[in-house]
Amino acid sequence: GRGSGRTLVQRGVVNFRSVLGLLRTALDGNEPKLDELALERSRLRSDALRLLGRDLSRPCEEVLQIMAEAEGALTKAIDLEMCLAAKGAEASSSSSSPVGGARLRELRMLRGRARGRCALADHAARSAHADRALEDFEAVLSDTPTFAQALVEAARVVGFTGRAEEGLEYYRRALALGSGGGGRLSAPEAGGVRKRVAKLEAAVAAGGMGADVEQFSDGSGRWHVDGITGLSWDTCVYHLRAPGRPSEPHPCPREAWHVEVRVGGVSREYTSVSTAEDWEAGRLDLLVKTYIDGKVSRFFGALQTLEDAQQASQVSYSPLEEQRCWVFVSRPQVTLFLPSLSEVQPGLRQSVLAQPVRSLGVLVAGTGAAVALQLLREVAAEGGALGGRCEARCLCCNHTSIDALMIDEFREVVAAAKGRVLVNHTLTSEPHAGEDPWERVPPRQHYPGRHHHFASYFSPFAPTGGPLGAAPGACAVDEPPPQHGRPTAQMLAELMPPPGPHVRIVTCGPPGFMKGVRSLLLELGHAGEHIVELRGTCAQQRQGGAARQCAGRAEEVEEEEHFMCSSDAELDDEAHEVETDVEEDPAAHGNVVLAPPALFVQAPPPPAVDGSGRGGGGFGSFADRVRAAGQSDGTTAAPT
C-alpha cells in the first residue's frame, strides 16, 4: 500500500475493471478521483481494443459482428472525447486541447480500422464500409496533415474495393512526407510501402487488380476455390466456382475438352473431371497432381478455399483478392472431337475417321483418369457423343491402391452405363500382404505453404463405395478385383476390345508407357491408325534431353516439344503429363513438372529408423508417423 514500503504484485489485470481494482489497491482502498466521462471513454476504448485484438480466423459473419461491436464502442468513445475536449477548451479559453487531439486521433484511427475489417468481411456492403473508414482517416488528416499512418490505412481500405489507382495516390502521399517524427513513416515502414507501391503499379499495368478483374461471358476469367478433395498424397480435385453462371453455353459440350489455367506468365491445360452441364452452372472440377518443383501444379498445392482465404484476409488485414483462392481459367477448348476421336473437326477429314466407333478401349495412367472419365461418360450417357451402340473397356494403371484416382466417379459411370462400360485397375507396385503402401510414398514432399487437404496416413481418402477391389455388394457395381503388375499382352487381350475396323484404343500416359502399350496393341493386331495417343512430356524431356540413369545404365532421352500429339490427339501439359521413374513405370503419376535429376537416379534405400528395417523418409511413412504422433521407443528417427 501507499507509504507502507512494500511492493505488491497483483495478477489477473486483464480488463478495464481489473485496472480500476489495481488503482484502488494502490490508493489503500479509496476510489480514484476520475472524471466520469473520462472514465467511461477509457472503458469504451479498452473494450474496443479487446475486440480488435480477438482471434479473427473465424467465419466472416462472426468477424462482422465483432467489428460492428467495436465500431459502436469507439463511436461512443469519440463522442465522449469531443465533449471532454469542448469542456477543456471552455475552461482554458483555448480552441483545442493537445492531449484531447491525440486521443481523438487514436480513436478515429481505431474506428477506421474496425470499419476496414467490416469491409473485408461484408462483401455485399464493402464499398459502404470502406467509405465510412475513409471518413475517419480523412478527419485525422484534416487535423494532422503529416500523419502518414492515416494515408497508409486509407490506401489499404480503398485496396479492399479494388480501387488500385486511388490506393496508389494515398501511398505516394505518405512517401512524399518523408521519414522521421511528426507522424511520418519510419525508414522500415517507408520501405514496406515502396514494395507495396511497386506491386500495385505492376497490377495496374497488367490491366487491373482484385475486384477490377471480372469474368467474361464465355466463362474465362477468375474462379474461386470452393473446396478441395484430397484423393492421394499428392493429388487433389479442386472444386472451382465462377462468380456467376457463364452467359454463353458451353462451346463443346459433346467433345473431349479442357481449360487453360494461367499463373503469372505460365499456362497449363487441364482436363475437367466435371461435366459441361456443371460448367454452365458455374462449377468446374480439376484433377491436379502437385510436384514439389512444379510451377502451376505447386501453385495448386498451396491454394486455399474461399472460406479459409476470407479468414486469412482478416488475420493479415489484406484484400481477399490477394489470397490464394483464385484460379484464372480460359474458356473450354476442344481436346478431341467426338465421335471421331480426332483433333480434326468432323467433315474436314475422311478415311478411317468416318467409320463409326462401336467399341472403345481406354488405357490411362495416373491423372489420365480425367480423360478416361470424359470419354466413358459420353459412352454411358444415352444422348452422349459415343452413346447408343458403343461399348467401352478401361484400364487404369497406378502404383498402389492409395494412388488410384476417381474411384467413385468411375463406379458411377459403370452403374449408369448398364453393362456397356467396364473399368479395371492394375497396380504396378502394390506391396505384399502385411506391408503398408504408405511406406512407398517418396520423401520430401512438403514445402512452405502446402495446403492440408492432401490425403495422408492419418487422413486417407475413403471412397464411398469402399476401397478399390471391395467385396461384391459393397458398392453399387460389381467391381472386378484389381490386377497386379504392368500391362502385358495377355492382360490387354483380356481387358481391351479385340481388333476391328470399328474399334478405337485411346492411350494416355508417359512416353515409356505409351511406347510399351502401343507395341503390345500392335502385337495383338490393332491397326496403328486405330490407336489414339494422348502423350505428355516427362520431366527429363522438359529439361532438354538430359541423360537418365535407368537401372545402372545411362539412356539419352529424345528432346520433344512441350506439347506433343500423335494420331491427331494431344495431351495437355501438367494435367496429364506423367512422370517416368527409373524403370519407366507406366503407372507413374500425372502432371509432370521440372524435377531435380536426383529423383531419377537409382538411389540407396532410406535409412532405417529402428531394427525393423523400415524406411524413414516418406510423407506418411513410418518415420513420419512416429514424429507426428510424438511416440518414442528410445530410438531417434533418421533425418529425411
Secondary structure, 3 states (H helix, E strand, C coil): CCCCCCCCCCCCCCCHHHHHHHHHHHCCCCCCCCCHHHHHHHHHHHHHHHHHCCCCCCCHHHHHHHHHHHHHHHHHHHHHHHHHHHHHHHHHCCCCCHHHHHHHHHHHHHHHHHHHHHHHHCCCCHHHHHHHHHHHHHHHHHHCCCCHHHHHHHHHHHHHCCCHHHHHHHHHHHHHCCECCCCCECHHHHHHHHHHHHHHHHHHHCCCCHHHCCCCCCCCEEEEEEEEEECCCCEEEEEEECCCCCCCCCCCCCCEEEEEEEECCEEEEEEECCCHHHHHCCEEEEEEECCCCCCHHHHHHCCCCHHHHHHHHHHHCCCHHHCCCEEEECCCEEEEECCCCECCCCCCCCHHHHCCCCEEEEEEEHHHHHHHHHHHHHHHCCCCCCCCCCEEEEEEEECCHHHCCCHHHHHHHHHHHCCCEEEEEEECCCCCCCCCHHHHCCECCCCCCCCCCCCCCCCCCCCCCCCCCCCCCCCCCCCCCCEECCCCHHHHHHHCCCCCCCEEEEEEECHHHHHHHHHHHHHCCCCHHHEEEEEECCHHHHCCCCEEEECCEEEECCCCCCECEECCEECCHHHHCCCCCCCCCCCCCCCCCCCCHHHHCCCCCCCECCCCCCECCECCCHHHHHHHHCCCCCCCCCCC
